[in-house]
């Protein structure tokens, strides 16, 4: 695992809102909730875990994906049908589809993906497997 991602910690202003959006998405992608404490939650996928935390050290100002720092997280999301299913359910869980006029090829004609943004401005990219790789 040397060089692999160990964990990712995302500080959020609104833990309940982040849990609503990220919790649903992570569960849909196969992540298991692992921990819960008053100011945070964690999920695990294999050897990697992700933390959402809204503790007292989180500064005011909110997230802005266009500023230096994290722009987005990209997840392998399975088949094209699975990406479409996630897009169909995202609005009920605090996400909105970005670039709807170019969806699902906003990343280019050979890249089937959905770009979602939650109510706090966090972006995720859900990447479909290449159909040639599904055989």
MARMI-274416 format. One line per 8 residues: number of its first residue (from 1); their letters; for each residue x, z, y of N, C-alpha, C, CB. Coordinates in pm, 1 decimal, padded with zeros to 6 digits. Glycine has a CB too. Example, Ala and Ser with C-alpha at 12.3 -4.5 7.8 and 13.67 -1.06 7.14 Angstrom:
// MARMI-274416
1) AS) 01319.0:00780.0:-00569.0:01230.0:00780.0:-00450.0:01320.0:00780.0:-00330.0:01130.8:00904.6:-00447.3 ~ 01285.0:00708.0:-00225.0:01367.0:00714.0:-00106.0:01290.0:00787.0:00003.0:01408.4:00572.5:-00059.8
END
This chain:
// MARMI-274416
1) XXXXXXXX) 00081.4:00000.0:-00121.4:00000.0:00000.0:00000.0:00085.1:00000.0:00126.9:-00092.2:00120.4:00000.4 ~ 00217.4:00001.5:00113.2:00300.6:00003.0:00233.0:00260.2:-00111.7:00323.9:00450.7:-00006.4:00196.7 ~ 00233.7:-00080.6:00449.4:00193.0:-00180.2:00546.9:00041.7:-00195.4:00558.9:00253.3:-00311.5:00511.5 ~ -00032.5:-00141.3:00463.0:-00178.8:-00148.6:00469.8:-00233.3:-00049.4:00571.1:-00240.6:-00122.1:00332.1 ~ -00353.4:-00073.4:00613.1:-00417.2:00015.7:00709.9:-00458.7:00145.0:00640.5:-00539.9:-00052.8:00775.9 ~ -00413.5:00257.8:00690.6:-00446.5:00388.6:00634.1:-00581.7:00437.0:00685.3:-00337.2:00491.2:00667.9 ~ -00597.7:00440.4:00817.8:-00725.7:00478.8:00876.0:-00736.5:00426.1:01018.1:-00743.0:00631.5:00873.9 ~ -00856.7:00429.3:01066.4:-00886.6:00387.8:01201.7:-00974.3:00495.5:01262.7:-00955.9:00247.4:01205.7
9) XXXXXXXX) -00936.9:00542.6:01380.7:-01016.2:00644.5:01449.2:-01066.4:00586.4:01579.7:-00933.5:00774.1:01474.2 ~ -01197.6:00586.0:01595.6:-01260.2:00531.3:01715.1:-01326.2:00645.4:01791.1:-01363.7:00420.3:01679.3 ~ -01283.7:00665.9:01912.8:-01345.6:00767.8:01997.0:-01464.4:00705.6:02067.8:-01243.9:00826.7:02099.4 ~ -01574.6:00775.0:02064.6:-01699.5:00723.4:02120.5:-01758.4:00824.5:02218.4:-01800.9:00691.5:02007.9 ~ -01836.8:00774.7:02313.2:-01904.1:00862.1:02408.7:-02033.6:00918.0:02350.5:-01933.1:00786.7:02538.5 ~ -02099.4:00841.2:02264.3:-02229.5:00877.7:02208.4:-02220.9:00873.6:02055.8:-02341.9:00782.1:02260.6 ~ -02196.8:00987.6:01995.2:-02180.6:00991.9:01849.7:-02306.9:00946.6:01777.2:-02143.2:01132.8:01805.2 ~ -02423.0:00992.4:01820.6:-02546.7:00953.2:01752.2:-02567.4:00802.2:01756.6:-02666.9:01024.0:01814.9
17) XXXXXXXX) -02543.6:00741.4:01870.7:-02557.1:00596.3:01882.3:-02456.7:00523.1:01795.5:-02540.7:00553.5:02026.5 ~ -02332.5:00571.4:01793.6:-02229.4:00507.5:01711.5:-02259.9:00522.6:01562.9:-02091.9:00567.0:01742.9 ~ -02309.3:00637.2:01523.1:-02346.3:00658.3:01382.8:-02462.7:00567.1:01345.8:-02383.4:00806.8:01357.1 ~ -02556.3:00550.1:01437.5:-02670.6:00461.6:01410.9:-02622.5:00319.2:01382.2:-02768.9:00461.8:01530.9 ~ -02534.0:00266.3:01466.2:-02489.5:00128.3:01448.4:-02381.7:00116.6:01341.0:-02437.3:00073.0:01580.0 ~ -02272.8:00188.8:01355.7:-02163.9:00177.6:01259.5:-02200.7:00233.2:01123.0:-02042.1:00248.5:01311.6 ~ -02274.9:00343.0:01118.8:-02313.6:00401.2:00989.6:-02391.3:00303.2:00904.3:-02396.4:00526.6:01010.7 ~ -02489.1:00235.6:00965.2:-02566.5:00135.0:00892.7:-02476.6:00021.6:00843.7:-02678.4:00079.0:00981.9
25) XXXXXXXX) -02395.5:-00032.7:00935.1:-02311.7:-00146.5:00900.5:-02209.9:-00110.9:00792.1:-02240.0:-00198.1:01024.4 ~ -02143.9:00001.1:00808.1:-02044.3:00040.6:00707.7:-02108.7:00060.7:00571.4:-01972.4:00169.0:00750.8 ~ -02225.1:00123.0:00565.9:-02295.2:00140.0:00437.8:-02330.0:00004.6:00377.6:-02423.3:00224.4:00456.3 ~ -02376.6:-00088.2:00460.7:-02410.7:-00222.5:00411.6:-02288.8:-00294.9:00355.6:-02472.8:-00305.7:00523.8 ~ -02171.6:-00265.2:00409.7:-02047.9:-00329.8:00365.0:-01979.5:-00255.7:00250.4:-01952.1:-00341.7:00480.7 ~ -02041.6:-00147.3:00203.8:-01987.3:-00076.3:00088.7:-01902.0:00044.9:00119.0:-01908.9:-00168.3:00010.0 ~ -01894.1:00086.3:00243.6:-01820.7:00206.9:00279.5:-01908.0:00327.9:00246.7:-01780.1:00205.6:00430.9 ~ -01846.0:00436.4:00204.4:-01919.2:00559.8:00172.7:-01889.2:00664.7:00278.6:-01881.6:00612.8:00031.1
33) XXXXXXXX) -01996.2:00728.9:00329.2:-01971.9:00836.4:00424.5:-01900.5:00948.0:00350.9:-02104.9:00887.3:00489.5 ~ -01795.1:00996.9:00414.4:-01710.5:01096.2:00348.6:-01716.9:01231.9:00416.5:-01567.6:01048.3:00345.1 ~ -01717.0:01233.0:00546.7:-01713.4:01359.7:00617.6:-01809.8:01363.2:00733.8:-01575.1:01387.4:00666.3 ~ -01848.6:01485.5:00771.7:-01938.5:01504.8:00884.1:-01905.1:01639.4:00947.5:-02088.8:01498.1:00839.3 ~ -01889.0:01641.6:01077.2:-01865.8:01764.2:01151.9:-01934.7:01749.0:01286.1:-01712.8:01793.9:01168.8 ~ -01946.2:01853.5:01363.7:-02028.5:01847.6:01485.1:-01995.4:01732.4:01580.2:-02014.8:01975.5:01559.0 ~ -01870.6:01690.3:01589.4:-01834.6:01584.5:01683.9:-01782.1:01459.1:01615.4:-01731.3:01635.5:01780.8 ~ -01804.2:01445.1:01484.0:-01750.9:01327.4:01417.9:-01809.0:01298.5:01281.4:-01606.6:01340.9:01405.3
41) XXXXXXXX) -01782.1:01177.7:01234.3:-01819.6:01132.7:01099.9:-01707.0:01045.2:01048.5:-01956.8:01055.1:01099.9 ~ -01694.4:01038.6:00914.9:-01595.9:00948.5:00856.4:-01655.4:00875.8:00736.7:-01469.8:01025.6:00815.1 ~ -01603.7:00756.1:00713.8:-01642.5:00672.0:00600.3:-01516.3:00623.3:00532.4:-01731.8:00551.7:00645.4 ~ -01526.6:00595.8:00402.4:-01411.9:00549.2:00324.9:-01447.9:00421.9:00250.5:-01364.6:00657.6:00226.3 ~ -01348.1:00332.1:00243.7:-01356.0:00211.4:00163.0:-01221.8:00199.4:00092.6:-01389.3:00082.9:00250.0 ~ -01219.7:00232.2:-00034.4:-01092.7:00232.5:-00107.1:-00998.9:00336.3:-00049.4:-01027.1:00094.1:-00102.7 ~ -00880.3:00293.5:-00014.6:-00779.0:00384.1:00039.9:-00788.4:00398.1:00192.2:-00640.3:00335.1:00001.7 ~ -00875.8:00324.2:00255.1:-00885.6:00322.5:00401.0:-01006.7:00402.8:00445.8:-00894.4:00177.8:00453.9
49) XXXXXXXX) -00989.7:00478.5:00553.4:-01105.9:00547.3:00609.1:-01116.9:00520.3:00758.2:-01097.3:00698.4:00582.9 ~ -01238.4:00535.0:00808.3:-01270.0:00511.6:00948.3:-01340.0:00634.7:01001.9:-01358.0:00384.4:00966.5 ~ -01301.0:00677.1:01121.0:-01356.3:00796.3:01185.1:-01421.1:00756.2:01317.3:-01245.8:00904.1:01207.9 ~ -01538.9:00809.9:01341.4:-01601.8:00804.4:01472.8:-01601.3:00946.6:01525.6:-01748.4:00744.2:01466.8 ~ -01549.4:00965.1:01645.9:-01541.1:01100.5:01699.9:-01575.8:01102.1:01847.9:-01401.4:01158.5:01678.0 ~ -01650.9:01205.0:01886.3:-01691.9:01223.6:02025.4:-01653.5:01363.2:02072.3:-01844.1:01201.0:02041.6 ~ -01533.9:01405.4:02041.2:-01488.9:01539.9:02072.9:-01461.3:01561.5:02220.7:-01366.4:01570.9:01994.9 ~ -01421.4:01682.6:02254.6:-01401.0:01719.3:02395.4:-01285.7:01644.4:02462.2:-01376.2:01867.3:02405.7
57) XXXXXXXX) -01195.9:01584.2:02384.4:-01083.8:01511.1:02444.3:-01119.4:01367.9:02483.2:-00967.6:01509.1:02348.6 ~ -01238.5:01321.4:02445.3:-01279.6:01185.2:02480.3:-01308.3:01179.1:02630.2:-01405.1:01141.3:02397.8 ~ -01236.8:01092.0:02699.2:-01252.6:01079.2:02844.9:-01379.2:01001.3:02878.3:-01129.5:01009.7:02907.3 ~ -01434.7:01030.3:02995.0:-01550.4:00956.0:03043.4:-01510.2:00812.1:03073.6:-01610.3:01023.2:03169.0 ~ -01608.2:00724.7:03074.3:-01581.9:00587.0:03114.3:-01635.2:00484.3:03017.1:-01436.1:00566.8:03131.1 ~ -01655.2:00520.7:02893.3:-01708.9:00426.2:02796.2:-01608.1:00323.2:02749.8:-01826.7:00356.6:02854.0 ~ -01646.9:00250.4:02649.2:-01562.2:00147.8:02590.0:-01583.0:00015.5:02662.2:-01591.5:00132.5:02439.5 ~ -01475.4:-00058.8:02681.9:-01483.1:-00193.4:02739.8:-01389.6:-00281.6:02658.8:-01444.8:-00194.3:02893.7
65) XXXXXXXX) -01447.6:-00365.8:02574.2:-01368.4:-00445.7:02481.3:-01281.2:-00550.0:02549.8:-01458.9:-00513.5:02384.1 ~ -01308.0:-00580.5:02676.3:-01228.4:-00679.6:02746.9:-01106.0:-00620.2:02816.1:-01313.6:-00749.7:02847.8 ~ -01095.6:-00488.2:02816.5:-00977.3:-00422.6:02873.3:-00870.8:-00411.3:02765.2:-01012.8:-00281.6:02931.0 ~ -00746.7:-00383.4:02803.4:-00644.1:-00363.2:02701.4:-00687.3:-00254.7:02602.5:-00509.6:-00325.6:02766.7 ~ -00659.3:-00277.2:02478.8:-00700.4:-00187.0:02372.3:-00774.7:-00265.1:02265.5:-00788.1:-00072.9:02427.3 ~ -00859.6:-00198.6:02194.6:-00932.7:-00261.2:02085.5:-01035.6:-00361.1:02138.6:-01001.5:-00154.7:01999.8 ~ -01027.0:-00484.6:02090.9:-01128.2:-00584.7:02125.0:-01239.9:-00583.2:02022.2:-01065.7:-00725.1:02133.9 ~ -01207.0:-00591.6:01894.5:-01310.5:-00588.4:01790.8:-01250.3:-00557.2:01655.2:-01385.4:-00721.6:01785.3
73) XXXXXXXX) -01339.5:-00521.1:01563.1:-01303.4:-00502.0:01423.2:-01360.8:-00619.3:01345.8:-01356.2:-00364.8:01367.3 ~ -01286.9:-00673.0:01251.1:-01335.1:-00783.7:01168.7:-01340.1:-00736.4:01023.8:-01243.5:-00910.4:01183.6 ~ -01454.4:-00760.5:00960.5:-01476.8:-00718.9:00822.2:-01504.7:-00841.0:00735.2:-01593.9:-00618.3:00813.5 ~ -01450.7:-00839.0:00612.8:-01495.4:-00933.8:00511.3:-01639.0:-00893.8:00479.3:-01401.9:-00932.7:00381.2 ~ -01733.4:-00987.3:00488.4:-01874.3:-00952.2:00472.7:-01940.3:-01018.0:00352.2:-01949.5:-00989.5:00596.5 ~ -01863.9:-01084.8:00267.0:-01921.8:-01147.5:00149.3:-01960.7:-01291.5:00176.4:-02042.2:-01069.6:00102.2 ~ -02066.0:-01334.5:00110.7:-02110.2:-01473.4:00119.5:-02176.9:-01502.5:00254.3:-02206.8:-01505.2:00005.2 ~ -02203.0:-01628.6:00278.0:-02275.7:-01668.0:00398.2:-02414.6:-01605.1:00398.7:-02286.1:-01821.4:00407.8
81) XXXXXXXX) -02478.9:-01601.0:00282.2:-02611.6:-01537.8:00274.1:-02605.0:-01390.8:00311.1:-02669.9:-01553.2:00133.4 ~ -02497.3:-01323.6:00269.9:-02483.2:-01181.3:00304.2:-02461.4:-01163.4:00454.1:-02366.2:-01118.0:00226.1 ~ -02383.4:-01251.0:00515.7:-02365.6:-01244.8:00661.1:-02500.2:-01265.3:00729.5:-02262.9:-01351.3:00709.6 ~ -02575.9:-01364.0:00683.8:-02707.5:-01391.5:00743.2:-02802.0:-01272.3:00727.7:-02769.9:-01516.3:00678.8 ~ -02796.5:-01205.6:00612.2:-02881.6:-01088.0:00588.8:-02845.2:-00975.6:00685.8:-02867.9:-01038.8:00442.4 ~ -02716.4:-00953.9:00708.3:-02673.2:-00850.6:00802.6:-02717.7:-00883.9:00944.7:-02520.7:-00834.1:00797.7 ~ -02707.2:-01009.5:00982.7:-02751.4:-01050.9:01116.0:-02901.5:-01026.4:01130.6:-02718.0:-01200.5:01141.4 ~ -02977.3:-01058.3:01026.6:-03123.1:-01039.9:01032.3:-03160.7:-00893.3:01052.9:-03188.2:-01092.4:00903.9
89) XXXXXXXX) -03081.9:-00800.3:01001.5:-03113.3:-00657.9:01013.6:-03043.0:-00585.6:01126.0:-03081.0:-00590.5:00888.2 ~ -02950.2:-00651.7:01192.5:-02864.9:-00581.6:01289.6:-02942.1:-00526.1:01408.3:-02757.7:-00674.5:01339.6 ~ -03043.6:-00595.1:01455.0:-03117.5:-00551.5:01573.4:-03189.0:-00419.3:01554.3:-03217.0:-00655.7:01612.2 ~ -03225.3:-00388.1:01431.4:-03293.0:-00260.9:01402.2:-03196.2:-00143.8:01396.2:-03368.2:-00270.8:01271.1 ~ -03066.5:-00172.2:01409.0:-02965.7:-00068.4:01392.7:-02866.7:-00063.9:01509.2:-02891.1:-00089.6:01263.1 ~ -02910.2:-00110.4:01625.7:-02828.5:-00095.2:01745.3:-02729.5:-00206.4:01772.6:-02755.8:00029.5:01736.7 ~ -02737.6:-00316.9:01700.0:-02646.6:-00429.8:01721.2:-02723.5:-00547.0:01779.6:-02577.3:-00471.1:01589.0 ~ -02652.1:-00632.6:01853.4:-02709.5:-00758.8:01898.7:-02611.3:-00870.0:01863.7:-02740.1:-00756.1:02053.0
97) XXXXXXXX) -02665.5:-00986.5:01834.0:-02583.4:-01103.1:01801.9:-02521.7:-01157.7:01930.0:-02667.4:-01212.6:01730.3 ~ -02391.7:-01172.9:01928.9:-02320.9:-01233.5:02040.5:-02313.8:-01385.1:02017.3:-02177.6:-01171.8:02056.5 ~ -02301.5:-01460.5:02121.3:-02284.8:-01606.0:02114.1:-02391.8:-01673.4:02027.5:-02146.7:-01639.4:02059.6 ~ -02520.8:-01639.8:02046.9:-02625.3:-01695.4:01959.9:-02633.5:-01847.4:01963.5:-02758.4:-01638.4:01998.5 ~ -02592.8:-01908.3:02074.4:-02597.1:-02053.1:02084.1:-02491.8:-02121.4:01997.2:-02579.5:-02094.7:02227.2 ~ -02390.7:-02046.9:01954.4:-02284.3:-02103.6:01869.9:-02280.8:-02042.2:01730.0:-02149.3:-02084.1:01936.9 ~ -02369.4:-01948.5:01704.5:-02373.0:-01879.9:01574.9:-02415.9:-01977.8:01466.1:-02469.1:-01757.9:01579.2 ~ -02357.5:-01977.2:01349.0:-02253.5:-01888.1:01296.7:-02111.8:-01943.8:01307.8:-02282.3:-01857.2:01153.7
105) XXXXXXXX) -02092.8:-02043.0:01395.6:-01960.8:-02105.2:01407.6:-01895.2:-02076.2:01542.0:-01972.2:-02255.1:01387.9 ~ -01920.9:-01959.4:01599.9:-01862.0:-01924.5:01729.3:-01709.6:-01917.5:01721.6:-01917.7:-01791.0:01778.3 ~ -01655.6:-01894.2:01603.5:-01510.8:-01889.5:01585.8:-01450.0:-02023.1:01549.9:-01476.2:-01790.6:01480.9 ~ -01530.5:-02127.9:01547.1:-01482.1:-02261.9:01513.9:-01560.3:-02320.7:01398.2:-01333.4:-02258.4:01480.0 ~ -01551.6:-02451.6:01379.8:-01635.3:-02520.5:01280.9:-01606.1:-02484.4:01135.3:-01619.5:-02666.9:01297.5 ~ -01492.4:-02427.7:01106.7:-01458.0:-02390.5:00969.3:-01468.2:-02240.2:00945.0:-01317.8:-02437.6:00936.8 ~ -01519.6:-02166.5:01043.6:-01519.2:-02019.9:01037.0:-01662.1:-01967.6:01047.4:-01430.8:-01959.5:01149.8 ~ -01723.6:-01937.7:00933.5:-01860.8:-01887.6:00929.6:-01855.4:-01736.4:00948.4:-01932.8:-01926.0:00794.7
113) XXXXXXXX) -01907.0:-01690.0:01061.1:-01899.0:-01546.9:01092.7:-02008.9:-01510.4:01191.2:-01759.6:-01510.2:01150.8 ~ -02038.1:-01381.6:01196.4:-02129.4:-01327.3:01296.2:-02051.0:-01232.1:01384.7:-02250.9:-01255.2:01229.5 ~ -02074.8:-01241.3:01513.1:-02013.9:-01151.6:01610.3:-02125.4:-01063.7:01663.7:-01941.0:-01230.2:01726.0 ~ -02111.1:-00933.5:01643.5:-02213.5:-00838.4:01685.0:-02155.2:-00740.5:01785.4:-02271.1:-00763.2:01563.5 ~ -02240.9:-00693.5:01876.5:-02200.7:-00592.3:01974.0:-02303.3:-00480.2:01970.2:-02188.4:-00652.9:02118.1 ~ -02254.3:-00355.5:01967.8:-02348.7:-00243.5:01967.6:-02379.4:-00200.1:02110.1:-02292.6:-00125.0:01886.5 ~ -02466.0:-00101.6:02122.7:-02514.0:-00057.5:02253.1:-02403.4:00002.6:02340.9:-02624.2:00043.7:02234.5 ~ -02291.6:00042.1:02279.4:-02179.6:00097.9:02355.7:-02073.2:-00006.1:02388.4:-02116.7:00211.8:02278.8
121) XXXXXXXX) -02094.9:-00130.5:02345.2:-02000.0:-00237.0:02376.0:-01895.5:-00262.2:02269.6:-01932.0:-00206.2:02501.9 ~ -01904.8:-00195.8:02154.3:-01810.2:-00221.9:02046.8:-01849.9:-00350.1:01975.5:-01804.5:-00103.2:01947.7 ~ -01751.2:-00433.6:01945.6:-01775.9:-00560.6:01878.4:-01721.7:-00556.9:01736.1:-01712.6:-00676.6:01956.7 ~ -01799.1:-00614.6:01645.1:-01751.5:-00638.5:01508.9:-01771.6:-00785.6:01477.0:-01825.7:-00547.6:01405.2 ~ -01684.3:-00835.9:01392.8:-01694.7:-00971.9:01342.1:-01715.7:-00961.1:01192.1:-01567.1:-01057.9:01377.1 ~ -01820.2:-01024.7:01143.3:-01851.7:-01025.2:01000.5:-01816.5:-01162.7:00946.7:-02002.9:-00990.3:00973.7 ~ -01709.1:-01170.5:00870.5:-01654.8:-01296.7:00823.9:-01703.2:-01328.7:00684.2:-01503.8:-01293.8:00827.3 ~ -01760.6:-01447.2:00666.9:-01806.5:-01492.2:00535.8:-01688.1:-01546.2:00455.6:-01916.8:-01600.7:00550.3
129) XXXXXXX) -01698.0:-01529.4:00325.3:-01598.6:-01588.7:00236.9:-01604.0:-01739.7:00250.4:-01621.8:-01545.8:00090.1 ~ -01490.5:-01803.0:00231.9:-01487.4:-01948.0:00227.3:-01560.1:-01991.6:00100.4:-01340.3:-02002.7:00231.2 ~ -01658.5:-02083.3:00110.8:-01732.3:-02123.7:-00009.3:-01641.7:-02173.9:-00121.2:-01831.9:-02231.1:00025.8 ~ -01528.1:-02234.0:-00087.5:-01434.7:-02280.8:-00190.6:-01374.6:-02164.2:-00269.0:-01322.7:-02363.7:-00126.9 ~ -01364.3:-02048.3:-00203.8:-01308.9:-01930.1:-00269.5:-01410.9:-01858.8:-00355.5:-01254.3:-01834.7:-00167.0 ~ -01540.1:-01891.5:-00340.9:-01645.8:-01824.4:-00415.6:-01662.5:-01882.6:-00556.2:-01777.1:-01834.1:-00339.6 ~ -01600.0:-01994.3:-00583.4:-01614.8:-02058.1:-00715.3:-01536.1:-01988.6:-00820.9:-01573.1:-02201.7:-00709.8
END
